[in-house]
Every structure is written in structure tokens, then in C-alpha cells.
């Protein structure tokens, strides 16, 4: 079921903003933000509605010595625990240990990425519009599993439509849907079977489809951009 049609979409947006969604539901909602423009627009509405702006006019600076006076009048000193029993000490120790672990793991990972080139992106195509719109660069990771699109300037679908990215195989045949997008700046995971077909001579194409993508599994709206894959 498309979240854009969910009767509890507003409640889901609120839970997403508050961080109360369960991990699986949060991942599904984040995926819907990329694939369903109506969901992204509704979330943006609630973000604007509940945005809280800080004003210096309501800031109040405490009087000098205020905390010391409270400690003295309430006799808080008798509740002060020894350093080895303080929560703050162990919390700081845990943060330091976690940071050391992250550094220890990050260094080998960075080395592995440099050696394998898994983090590198190489431009493989430039999608052009016959109407003279901004070009869109398509880049592929060295392991051919991640495809990124980057438009020369923002290109957003309307609230009633979506963009759909297609692969036109070099050998011909039916177009293959790669992603439904709300904008032409995107990161797309490519499965191994399709990655083998992203090669020189094939093409990327973008069509305008109803919100949520093509209802037939094939392009139904106008194709607005095409680019041939170079490698």
C-alpha cells in the first residue's frame, strides 16, 4: 500500500518527526519520502507548521552565584556521590571507549574502501532534455551497485506526478524500471542482475508518471530525458 494514500499519513509524519516510529516503519517511511512525492510534501508541511524558532527576547540569564545559593540553601552537598559512583563519570568513560572503538573500526574500513574503490563514483551518462532543461549526471559506483543522479539545478516532480527512471537495454526489449523519484537528485541501489545490464550502449531515460509511478510497469507518460551509457 502506498503511504501517500494511507489514512493515517499525518500521524505517521508526526511520529517520524518525533522519532517514535519503530525501525522497520521508519525505514519504510524514509523509502516513501524518496519514492512518493506526496509523502515528502506532507512531511514538509508539518515541518513548517511545527518549526520552533529561538528568540533572544525570551532568553534569561541566571544571576551570578545562583547555583551556589541553591546548593547551600537545599543542602545538596550531602547528596554528592564519590567520583567512582557518579553516573557522569561512567557516561564519559563509555563515550570515550565508544569513540576509540569507532576510530579503530573506521581506519581499516577506510583502507579497504581505498583498496577496493567501493566508495568511488564515476560518471557514466549525462541525461539531456529535448526542451533544453538542465542536464542530469548519472554516476555509478565502482562495484556497480549504487547509482546517483545529480541535476545541474533542482528538478522536482509536481504534487500529482512522479519521475520514473528507466534502463533501456542495449540489446533492446522492454524498459526496466530502476526507481520512482520525487526529484532528479537521488541515490539508487542497483541489484546485481540489473547491474550487469548497465553497460555501454544501453540508455537511461526519465518519464513523467502518475504519483507513485507507472501503473503498468512500462512508461505511460512523456519521456523528458534520455542519456546513453558510456561505460
Secondary structure as GFF3:
##gff-version 3
##sequence-region A 1 231
A	DSSP	three_ten_helix	3	5	.	.	.	ID=ss1
A	DSSP	alpha_helix	9	18	.	.	.	ID=ss2
A	DSSP	alpha_helix	23	35	.	.	.	ID=ss3
A	DSSP	alpha_helix	37	50	.	.	.	ID=ss4
A	DSSP	three_ten_helix	56	58	.	.	.	ID=ss5
A	DSSP	alpha_helix	66	74	.	.	.	ID=ss6
A	DSSP	three_ten_helix	76	79	.	.	.	ID=ss7
A	DSSP	three_ten_helix	83	85	.	.	.	ID=ss8
A	DSSP	alpha_helix	87	116	.	.	.	ID=ss9
A	DSSP	beta_strand	121	127	.	.	.	ID=ss10
A	DSSP	beta_strand	136	141	.	.	.	ID=ss11
A	DSSP	beta_strand	146	151	.	.	.	ID=ss12
A	DSSP	beta_strand	161	168	.	.	.	ID=ss13
A	DSSP	beta_strand	176	181	.	.	.	ID=ss14
A	DSSP	beta_strand	186	189	.	.	.	ID=ss15
A	DSSP	alpha_helix	192	195	.	.	.	ID=ss16
A	DSSP	beta_strand	203	210	.	.	.	ID=ss17
A	DSSP	beta_strand	223	228	.	.	.	ID=ss18
###
